[in-house]
Amino acid sequence: MANEDRNPQTTSAFRPEITRRLPDLPGSPLRNPPSTDVGDSSKKLVVGQDIVLNGQITACDQLVVQGRVEAALENSKSIEISETGYFKGSAVIEEATISGQFEGNLTVRGELTVKAKGRIEGEVRYGKLCVESGGQIIGTIEALPAGGTGVVGIAPAPTGGDDN
């Protein structure tokens, strides 16, 4: 090296070791898996902030929307729409957390959480509901038949009786 050419006596005492960074390749045996995902074989789709996705999404365990999605979401477990996220279309899922905007038909068999900056426009059906102060639901809203699931936030409309 260049240091060895100048003065061998001063460089012989100092030999820096440069640690080489291993590539972050999925499935690489040299890479340590994150501790939170050990044994987790879920199928997760993240739509980044500047990404636009159109179409149909099926068999996705978790959809995270940070950008814009116009799609039909089916056979999925959960959706999370961040504050920068926008989803337009229909979704039938187990649970949802809305911090951004959702427009269309949303059916959540489990818990639907609308965060303070979240906004839903359209038809909403839910098993359990939690709406933070500032969260908005505009359109029709209906509780699914309860199978032992309580309702938090907004009570379902009474069935039968007077319209007053």
MDTraj code that builds the backbone (N, CA, C; nanometers):
import mdtraj as md
import numpy as np

residues = "MET ALA ASN GLU ASP ARG ASN PRO GLN THR THR SER ALA PHE ARG PRO GLU ILE THR ARG ARG LEU PRO ASP LEU PRO GLY SER PRO LEU ARG ASN PRO PRO SER THR ASP VAL GLY ASP SER SER LYS LYS LEU VAL VAL GLY GLN ASP ILE VAL LEU ASN GLY GLN ILE THR ALA CYS ASP GLN LEU VAL VAL GLN GLY ARG VAL GLU ALA ALA LEU GLU ASN SER LYS SER ILE GLU ILE SER GLU THR GLY TYR PHE LYS GLY SER ALA VAL ILE GLU GLU ALA THR ILE SER GLY GLN PHE GLU GLY ASN LEU THR VAL ARG GLY GLU LEU THR VAL LYS ALA LYS GLY ARG ILE GLU GLY GLU VAL ARG TYR GLY LYS LEU CYS VAL GLU SER GLY GLY GLN ILE ILE GLY THR ILE GLU ALA LEU PRO ALA GLY GLY THR GLY VAL VAL GLY ILE ALA PRO ALA PRO THR GLY GLY ASP ASP ASN".split()
xyz = np.array([
    [0.0830, -0.1190, 0.0000],
    [0.0000, 0.0000, 0.0000],
    [0.0871, 0.1248, 0.0000],
    [0.0212, 0.2406, -0.0115],
    [0.0946, 0.3663, -0.0180],
    [0.1668, 0.3950, 0.1128],
    [0.1103, 0.3598, 0.2279],
    [0.1753, 0.3841, 0.3568],
    [0.3023, 0.3022, 0.3714],
    [0.3078, 0.1837, 0.3157],
    [0.4245, 0.0979, 0.3274],
    [0.5401, 0.1496, 0.2436],
    [0.5107, 0.2199, 0.1351],
    [0.6156, 0.2720, 0.0478],
    [0.6918, 0.3874, 0.1125],
    [0.6286, 0.4641, 0.1952],
    [0.6922, 0.5838, 0.2502],
    [0.7878, 0.5498, 0.3632],
    [0.7394, 0.4886, 0.4693],
    [0.8249, 0.4611, 0.5834],
    [0.7778, 0.3332, 0.6511],
    [0.8458, 0.2230, 0.6324],
    [0.8002, 0.0956, 0.6864],
    [0.7984, 0.0921, 0.8390],
    [0.8813, 0.1710, 0.9069],
    [0.8862, 0.1667, 1.0527],
    [0.7600, 0.2274, 1.1153],
    [0.7044, 0.3338, 1.0590],
    [0.5870, 0.3992, 1.1186],
    [0.4577, 0.3261, 1.0857],
    [0.4537, 0.2554, 0.9758],
    [0.3296, 0.1879, 0.9393],
    [0.3210, 0.0469, 0.9948],
    [0.4307, -0.0117, 1.0388],
    [0.4250, -0.1488, 1.0882],
    [0.3489, -0.1581, 1.2205],
    [0.3428, -0.0537, 1.2994],
    [0.2722, -0.0551, 1.4265],
    [0.1218, -0.0344, 1.4074],
    [0.0825, 0.0268, 1.3005],
    [-0.0588, 0.0569, 1.2776],
    [-0.1084, -0.0140, 1.1526],
    [-0.1978, -0.1080, 1.1711],
    [-0.2598, -0.1775, 1.0586],
    [-0.4114, -0.1742, 1.0793],
    [-0.4794, -0.0810, 1.0154],
    [-0.6245, -0.0709, 1.0349],
    [-0.6960, -0.1916, 0.9739],
    [-0.7982, -0.2363, 1.0447],
    [-0.8827, -0.3422, 0.9916],
    [-1.0144, -0.2791, 0.9485],
    [-1.0480, -0.2991, 0.8249],
    [-1.1714, -0.2437, 0.7712],
    [-1.2770, -0.3536, 0.7729],
    [-1.3819, -0.3285, 0.8462],
    [-1.4915, -0.4240, 0.8535],
    [-1.5738, -0.4109, 0.7274],
    [-1.5947, -0.5213, 0.6624],
    [-1.6729, -0.5195, 0.5399],
    [-1.8196, -0.5449, 0.5734],
    [-1.9064, -0.4668, 0.5123],
    [-2.0506, -0.4787, 0.5340],
    [-2.1041, -0.5874, 0.4420],
    [-2.1819, -0.6773, 0.5006],
    [-2.2432, -0.7825, 0.4220],
    [-2.3634, -0.7263, 0.3480],
    [-2.3901, -0.7751, 0.2278],
    [-2.5065, -0.7247, 0.1534],
    [-2.6367, -0.7651, 0.2224],
    [-2.7358, -0.6775, 0.2149],
    [-2.8671, -0.7035, 0.2735],
    [-2.9555, -0.7732, 0.1709],
    [-2.9282, -0.8984, 0.1444],
    [-3.0070, -0.9747, 0.0501],
    [-3.1070, -1.0607, 0.1251],
    [-3.2346, -1.0541, 0.0863],
    [-3.3335, -1.1379, 0.1536],
    [-3.2976, -1.2856, 0.1378],
    [-3.3097, -1.3598, 0.2446],
    [-3.2826, -1.5023, 0.2399],
    [-3.1363, -1.5390, 0.2451],
    [-3.0488, -1.4404, 0.2580],
    [-2.9061, -1.4671, 0.2631],
    [-2.8715, -1.5346, 0.3955],
    [-2.7954, -1.6459, 0.3940],
    [-2.7605, -1.7117, 0.5196],
    [-2.6665, -1.6290, 0.6057],
    [-2.6017, -1.5290, 0.5474],
    [-2.5086, -1.4449, 0.6218],
    [-2.5787, -1.3296, 0.6926],
    [-2.6992, -1.3052, 0.6554],
    [-2.7736, -1.1929, 0.7129],
    [-2.8526, -1.2400, 0.8348],
    [-2.8494, -1.1627, 0.9418],
    [-2.9276, -1.1942, 1.0605],
    [-3.0686, -1.1424, 1.0407],
    [-3.1708, -1.2265, 1.0568],
    [-3.3077, -1.1779, 1.0405],
    [-3.3449, -1.0842, 1.1543],
    [-3.4333, -0.9865, 1.1286],
    [-3.4779, -0.8984, 1.2362],
    [-3.5451, -0.9804, 1.3455],
    [-3.5215, -0.9421, 1.4697],
    [-3.5730, -1.0210, 1.5824],
    [-3.7247, -1.0221, 1.5888],
    [-3.7905, -0.9190, 1.5388],
    [-3.9357, -0.9145, 1.5453],
    [-4.0012, -1.0033, 1.4410],
    [-3.9303, -1.0403, 1.3349],
    [-3.9892, -1.1180, 1.2277],
    [-3.9451, -1.2636, 1.2276],
    [-3.8770, -1.3090, 1.3307],
    [-3.8291, -1.4452, 1.3328],
    [-3.9488, -1.5400, 1.3340],
    [-3.9509, -1.6306, 1.2385],
    [-4.0590, -1.7269, 1.2309],
    [-4.1853, -1.6714, 1.1682],
    [-4.1863, -1.5494, 1.1213],
    [-4.3036, -1.4877, 1.0621],
    [-4.2972, -1.5058, 0.9111],
    [-4.3935, -1.5753, 0.8557],
    [-4.3920, -1.6009, 0.7123],
    [-4.5019, -1.5219, 0.6421],
    [-4.5374, -1.4048, 0.6951],
    [-4.6462, -1.3260, 0.6390],
    [-4.6073, -1.2643, 0.5052],
    [-4.7116, -1.2334, 0.4293],
    [-4.6940, -1.1679, 0.3003],
    [-4.7345, -1.0228, 0.3180],
    [-4.6376, -0.9326, 0.3132],
    [-4.6595, -0.7909, 0.3403],
    [-4.6274, -0.7109, 0.2153],
    [-4.7179, -0.6191, 0.1800],
    [-4.6977, -0.5310, 0.0658],
    [-4.6960, -0.3876, 0.1160],
    [-4.5870, -0.3164, 0.0900],
    [-4.5752, -0.1764, 0.1296],
    [-4.5741, -0.0920, 0.0025],
    [-4.6704, 0.0001, -0.0081],
    [-4.6764, 0.0926, -0.1208],
    [-4.6196, 0.2238, -0.0702],
    [-4.4983, 0.2565, -0.1141],
    [-4.4252, 0.3734, -0.0656],
    [-4.4924, 0.5053, -0.0964],
    [-4.4408, 0.6097, -0.0341],
    [-4.5037, 0.7418, -0.0372],
    [-4.5242, 0.7983, -0.1776],
    [-4.4338, 0.7783, -0.2691],
    [-4.4476, 0.8351, -0.4032],
    [-4.4916, 0.7318, -0.5066],
    [-4.5473, 0.6205, -0.4606],
    [-4.5877, 0.5120, -0.5491],
    [-4.7379, 0.5185, -0.5739],
    [-4.7795, 0.4885, -0.6989],
    [-4.9200, 0.4778, -0.7352],
    [-4.9416, 0.3357, -0.7847],
    [-5.0402, 0.2660, -0.7254],
    [-5.0679, 0.1273, -0.7598],
    [-5.2145, 0.1126, -0.7954],
    [-5.2429, 0.0522, -0.9129],
    [-5.3797, 0.0285, -0.9578],
    [-5.3988, -0.1197, -0.9840],
    [-5.5175, -0.1718, -0.9535],
    [-5.5451, -0.3101, -0.9869],
    [-5.6177, -0.3848, -0.8786],
    [-5.5898, -0.5160, -0.8701],
    [-5.6526, -0.6021, -0.7720],
    [-5.5441, -0.6641, -0.6863],
    [-5.5652, -0.6633, -0.5541],
    [-5.4685, -0.7192, -0.4603],
    [-5.5365, -0.8348, -0.3882],
    [-5.4771, -0.9539, -0.3974],
    [-5.5341, -1.0709, -0.3308],
    [-5.4264, -1.1427, -0.2519],
    [-5.4699, -1.2136, -0.1501],
    [-5.3826, -1.2987, -0.0686],
    [-5.2633, -1.2238, -0.0115],
    [-5.2872, -1.1037, 0.0353],
    [-5.1831, -1.0220, 0.0984],
    [-5.2149, -1.0181, 0.2476],
    [-5.1226, -1.0660, 0.3311],
    [-5.1486, -1.0663, 0.4747],
    [-5.1607, -0.9250, 0.5303],
    [-5.0708, -0.8369, 0.4877],
    [-5.0722, -0.6996, 0.5379],
    [-5.0408, -0.6036, 0.4247],
    [-5.1261, -0.5038, 0.4067],
    [-5.1042, -0.3986, 0.3084],
    [-5.0795, -0.2690, 0.3835],
    [-4.9664, -0.2053, 0.3562],
    [-4.9323, -0.0770, 0.4158],
    [-4.9316, 0.0256, 0.3034],
    [-5.0181, 0.1263, 0.3139],
    [-5.0317, 0.2271, 0.2085],
    [-4.9742, 0.3589, 0.2579],
    [-4.8644, 0.3994, 0.1951],
    [-4.8042, 0.5298, 0.2228],
    [-4.8216, 0.6213, 0.1028],
    [-4.8476, 0.5631, -0.0134],
    [-4.8694, 0.6364, -0.1377],
    [-5.0160, 0.6330, -0.1754],
    [-5.0430, 0.6013, -0.3034],
    [-5.1803, 0.6011, -0.3541],
    [-5.2120, 0.4636, -0.4135],
    [-5.3237, 0.4055, -0.3706],
    [-5.3674, 0.2754, -0.4205],
    [-5.5112, 0.2877, -0.4680],
    [-5.5377, 0.2430, -0.5897],
    [-5.6736, 0.2319, -0.6423],
    [-5.6905, 0.0861, -0.6779],
    [-5.7625, 0.0112, -0.5912],
    [-5.7677, -0.1331, -0.6097],
    [-5.8847, -0.1961, -0.5369],
    [-5.9044, -0.3249, -0.5675],
    [-5.9941, -0.4103, -0.4912],
    [-5.9042, -0.5003, -0.4071],
    [-5.9252, -0.4986, -0.2766],
    [-5.8437, -0.5767, -0.1839],
    [-5.9291, -0.6898, -0.1286],
    [-5.8842, -0.8138, -0.1537],
    [-5.9596, -0.9312, -0.1108],
    [-5.8667, -1.0338, -0.0488],
    [-5.9242, -1.1213, 0.0340],
    [-5.8493, -1.2303, 0.0972],
    [-5.7251, -1.1807, 0.1694],
    [-5.7392, -1.0713, 0.2398],
    [-5.6276, -1.0119, 0.3114],
    [-5.6610, -0.9993, 0.4587],
    [-5.5579, -0.9917, 0.5402],
    [-5.5788, -0.9846, 0.6849],
    [-5.5901, -0.8415, 0.7349],
    [-5.4990, -0.7533, 0.6920],
    [-5.5039, -0.6175, 0.7475],
    [-5.4572, -0.5139, 0.6470],
    [-5.5047, -0.3927, 0.6691],
    [-5.4603, -0.2781, 0.5902],
    [-5.4250, -0.1670, 0.6878],
    [-5.3178, -0.0981, 0.6578],
    [-5.2768, 0.0183, 0.7360],
    [-5.2534, 0.1317, 0.6372],
    [-5.3281, 0.2384, 0.6535],
    [-5.3114, 0.3551, 0.5666],
    [-5.2474, 0.4640, 0.6502],
    [-5.1247, 0.5018, 0.6139],
    [-5.0518, 0.6049, 0.6894],
    [-5.1102, 0.7420, 0.6588],
    [-5.0620, 0.8444, 0.7288],
    [-5.1132, 0.9806, 0.7100],
    [-5.0965, 1.0296, 0.5667],
    [-4.9935, 0.9820, 0.4972],
    [-4.9703, 1.0229, 0.3582],
    [-5.0413, 0.9317, 0.2596],
    [-5.1049, 0.8258, 0.3091],
    [-5.1648, 0.7254, 0.2226],
    [-5.3061, 0.7572, 0.1797],
    [-5.3415, 0.7057, 0.0604],
    [-5.4760, 0.7223, 0.0045],
    [-5.5147, 0.5907, -0.0618],
    [-5.6299, 0.5365, -0.0256],
    [-5.6805, 0.4132, -0.0854],
    [-5.8180, 0.4418, -0.1419],
    [-5.8392, 0.4051, -0.2692],
    [-5.9698, 0.4201, -0.3326],
    [-6.0076, 0.2854, -0.3915],
    [-6.1259, 0.2384, -0.3558],
    [-6.1712, 0.1097, -0.4071],
    [-6.2516, 0.0361, -0.3035],
    [-6.2323, -0.0958, -0.2994],
    [-6.3056, -0.1770, -0.2026],
    [-6.2086, -0.2679, -0.1295],
    [-6.2421, -0.2976, -0.0035],
    [-6.1586, -0.3857, 0.0772],
    [-6.2463, -0.4670, 0.1700],
    [-6.2212, -0.5970, 0.1740],
    [-6.2851, -0.6875, 0.2682],
    [-6.1719, -0.7530, 0.3446],
    [-6.1572, -0.7187, 0.4735],
    [-6.0411, -0.7607, 0.5506],
    [-6.0767, -0.7898, 0.6951],
    [-5.9780, -0.8368, 0.7694],
    [-5.9966, -0.8689, 0.9107],
    [-5.9842, -0.7458, 0.9999],
    [-5.8810, -0.6634, 0.9768],
    [-5.8631, -0.5431, 1.0587],
    [-5.8011, -0.4311, 0.9764],
    [-5.8292, -0.3067, 1.0188],
    [-5.7809, -0.1898, 0.9455],
    [-5.7455, -0.0778, 1.0415],
    [-5.6390, -0.0068, 1.0070],
    [-5.5994, 0.1140, 1.0793],
    [-5.5862, 0.2243, 0.9754],
    [-5.6694, 0.3270, 0.9886],
    [-5.6744, 0.4345, 0.8898],
    [-5.6214, 0.5631, 0.9524],
    [-5.5050, 0.6072, 0.9061],
    [-5.4492, 0.7360, 0.9488],
    [-5.4554, 0.8367, 0.8349],
    [-5.4736, 0.7887, 0.7126],
    [-5.4834, 0.8728, 0.5933],
    [-5.6263, 0.8734, 0.5425],
    [-5.6427, 0.8512, 0.4102],
    [-5.7754, 0.8577, 0.3500],
    [-5.8140, 0.7244, 0.2859],
    [-5.9388, 0.6862, 0.3060],
    [-5.9967, 0.5692, 0.2402],
    [-6.1244, 0.6152, 0.1744],
    [-6.1424, 0.5797, 0.0464],
    [-6.2628, 0.6171, -0.0271],
    [-6.3175, 0.4931, -0.0967],
    [-6.4417, 0.4554, -0.0636],
    [-6.5019, 0.3395, -0.1280],
    [-6.5763, 0.2535, -0.0284],
    [-6.5779, 0.1217, -0.0547],
    [-6.6482, 0.0259, 0.0310],
    [-6.5476, -0.0471, 0.1174],
    [-6.5696, -0.0403, 0.2489],
    [-6.4778, -0.1024, 0.3437],
    [-6.5554, -0.1949, 0.4372],
    [-6.5175, -0.3230, 0.4371],
    [-6.5752, -0.4192, 0.5298],
    [-6.4630, -0.4762, 0.6143],
    [-6.4724, -0.4532, 0.7450],
    [-6.3715, -0.5008, 0.8393],
    [-6.4406, -0.5964, 0.9349],
    [-6.4062, -0.7251, 0.9250],
    [-6.4716, -0.8258, 1.0095],
    [-6.4285, -0.8136, 1.1555],
    [-6.3085, -0.7658, 1.1787],
    [-6.2571, -0.7479, 1.3146],
    [-6.2650, -0.6021, 1.3558],
    [-6.1497, -0.5451, 1.3930],
    [-6.1454, -0.4084, 1.4448],
    [-6.1046, -0.3071, 1.3387],
    [-6.1838, -0.2013, 1.3296],
    [-6.1539, -0.0865, 1.2446],
    [-6.1124, 0.0280, 1.3354],
    [-5.9905, 0.0816, 1.3151],
    [-5.9408, 0.1934, 1.3938],
    [-5.9214, 0.3125, 1.3007],
    [-5.9864, 0.4234, 1.3327],
    [-5.9697, 0.5474, 1.2572],
    [-5.8917, 0.6422, 1.3459],
    [-5.7695, 0.6744, 1.3056],
    [-5.6829, 0.7628, 1.3827],
    [-5.7287, 0.9081, 1.3692],
    [-5.6675, 0.9970, 1.4460],
    [-5.7085, 1.1377, 1.4530],
    [-5.7101, 1.2066, 1.3166],
    [-5.6168, 1.1732, 1.2277],
    [-5.6124, 1.2367, 1.0954],
    [-5.6733, 1.1482, 0.9874],
    [-5.7336, 1.0374, 1.0283],
    [-5.7940, 0.9448, 0.9332],
    [-5.9294, 0.9916, 0.8841],
    [-5.9606, 0.9543, 0.7587],
    [-6.0879, 0.9943, 0.6982],
    [-6.1344, 0.8816, 0.6070],
    [-6.2585, 0.8386, 0.6272],
    [-6.3185, 0.7348, 0.5440],
    [-6.4436, 0.7927, 0.4802],
    [-6.4553, 0.7764, 0.3478],
    [-6.5751, 0.8175, 0.2744],
    [-6.6300, 0.6969, 0.2016],
    [-6.7596, 0.6683, 0.2224],
    [-6.8209, 0.5575, 0.1506],
    [-6.9014, 0.4688, 0.2423],
    [-6.9133, 0.3419, 0.2041],
    [-6.9860, 0.2430, 0.2830],
    [-6.8897, 0.1712, 0.3752],
    [-6.9224, 0.1699, 0.5047],
    [-6.8351, 0.1088, 0.6037],
    [-6.9136, 0.0049, 0.6838],
    [-6.8586, -0.1150, 0.6918],
    [-6.9139, -0.2206, 0.7767],
    [-6.8002, -0.2685, 0.8655],
    [-6.8318, -0.2942, 0.9938],
    [-6.7256, -0.3269, 1.0881],
    [-6.7746, -0.4239, 1.1946],
    [-6.6804, -0.4928, 1.2565],
    [-6.7113, -0.5785, 1.3701],
    [-6.6922, -0.5034, 1.5005],
    [-6.5834, -0.4290, 1.5087],
    [-6.5501, -0.3488, 1.6266],
    [-6.4937, -0.2165, 1.5751],
    [-6.5291, -0.1069, 1.6398],
    [-6.4910, 0.0245, 1.5886],
    [-6.4268, 0.1107, 1.6959],
    [-6.3183, 0.1770, 1.6600],
    [-6.2505, 0.2723, 1.7470],
    [-6.2165, 0.3951, 1.6636],
    [-6.2707, 0.5106, 1.7016],
    [-6.2450, 0.6354, 1.6292],
    [-6.1812, 0.7342, 1.7254],
    [-6.0591, 0.7766, 1.6935],
    [-5.9925, 0.8776, 1.7760],
    [-6.0549, 1.0144, 1.7500],
    [-6.0396, 1.1043, 1.8449],
    [-6.0892, 1.2407, 1.8306],
    [-6.0264, 1.3044, 1.7070],
    [-6.1100, 1.3513, 1.6153],
    [-6.0620, 1.4107, 1.4910],
    [-6.0791, 1.3172, 1.3719],
    [-6.0908, 1.1886, 1.3966],
    [-6.1128, 1.0922, 1.2883],
    [-6.2517, 1.1111, 1.2285],
    [-6.2662, 1.0848, 1.0973],
    [-6.3931, 1.1098, 1.0294],
    [-6.4398, 0.9869, 0.9518],
    [-6.5705, 0.9620, 0.9577],
    [-6.6353, 0.8627, 0.8735],
    [-6.7535, 0.9328, 0.8084],
    [-6.7508, 0.9404, 0.6745],
    [-6.8544, 1.0098, 0.5992],
    [-6.9198, 0.9086, 0.5067],
    [-7.0511, 0.8929, 0.5188],
    [-7.1217, 0.7958, 0.4361],
    [-7.2082, 0.7074, 0.5225],
    [-7.2271, 0.5824, 0.4799],
    [-7.3090, 0.4904, 0.5581],
    [-7.2185, 0.4007, 0.6408],
    [-7.2652, 0.3723, 0.7612],
    [-7.1872, 0.2899, 0.8524],
    [-7.2796, 0.1864, 0.9142],
    [-7.2305, 0.0622, 0.9214],
    [-7.3141, -0.0467, 0.9707],
    [-7.2279, -0.1443, 1.0497],
    [-7.2793, -0.1859, 1.1641],
    [-7.2107, -0.2863, 1.2444],
    [-7.2450, -0.4243, 1.1910],
    [-7.1450, -0.5094, 1.1808],
    [-7.1683, -0.6480, 1.1412],
    [-7.2300, -0.7222, 1.2585],
    [-7.3018, -0.8301, 1.2331],
    [-7.3579, -0.9077, 1.3442],
    [-7.2469, -0.9473, 1.4409],
    [-7.2696, -0.9186, 1.5686],
    [-7.1662, -0.9410, 1.6695],
    [-7.1560, -1.0884, 1.7035],
    [-7.0341, -1.1381, 1.6970],
    [-7.0065, -1.2741, 1.7397],
    [-6.9258, -1.2678, 1.8671],
    [-6.9770, -1.1925, 1.9659],
    [-6.9040, -1.1740, 2.0900],
    [-6.8067, -1.0582, 2.0831],
    [-6.8089, -0.9803, 1.9738],
    [-6.7195, -0.8672, 1.9574],
    [-6.7898, -0.7407, 2.0013],
    [-6.7307, -0.6693, 2.0962],
    [-6.7885, -0.5446, 2.1445],
    [-6.7630, -0.4311, 2.0490],
    [-6.8339, -0.3221, 2.0661],
    [-6.8180, -0.2049, 1.9819],
    [-6.7633, -0.0924, 2.0673],
    [-6.6565, -0.0291, 2.0187],
    [-6.5951, 0.0812, 2.0900],
    [-6.6092, 0.2059, 2.0046],
    [-6.6494, 0.3165, 2.0628],
    [-6.6548, 0.4428, 1.9884],
    [-6.7964, 0.4764, 1.9473],
    [-6.8475, 0.4119, 1.8432],
    [-6.9805, 0.4408, 1.7910],
    [-7.0660, 0.3167, 1.8069],
    [-7.1806, 0.3311, 1.8695],
    [-7.2705, 0.2170, 1.8874],
    [-7.3471, 0.1924, 1.7592],
    [-7.3818, 0.0665, 1.7300],
    [-7.4607, 0.0382, 1.6100],
    [-7.6009, 0.0929, 1.6243],
    [-7.6631, 0.1209, 1.5114],
    [-7.7992, 0.1719, 1.5118],
    [-7.8929, 0.0640, 1.5611],
    [-7.9939, 0.1003, 1.6404],
    [-8.0885, -0.0010, 1.6903],
    [-8.1665, -0.0602, 1.5755],
    [-8.2006, -0.1873, 1.5881],
    [-8.2790, -0.2535, 1.4857],
    [-8.4254, -0.2524, 1.5261],
    [-8.5115, -0.2185, 1.4330],
    [-8.6557, -0.2145, 1.4603],
    [-8.6914, -0.0932, 1.5432],
    [-8.8188, -0.0801, 1.5791],
    [-8.8649, 0.0301, 1.6627],
    [-8.8921, 0.1544, 1.5831],
    [-8.9064, 0.2682, 1.6541],
    [-8.9359, 0.3970, 1.5924],
    [-8.8183, 0.4508, 1.5151],
    [-8.8480, 0.5356, 1.4180],
    [-8.7432, 0.6036, 1.3433],
    [-8.7044, 0.7326, 1.4097],
    [-8.7692, 0.7733, 1.5197],
    [-8.7423, 0.9001, 1.5871],
    [-8.6195, 0.8927, 1.6657],
])
top = md.Topology()
chain = top.add_chain()
for i, resn in enumerate(residues, 1):
    res = top.add_residue(resn, chain, resSeq=i)
    for name in ("N", "CA", "C"):
        top.add_atom(name, md.element.get_by_symbol(name[0]), res)
traj = md.Trajectory(xyz[None], top)
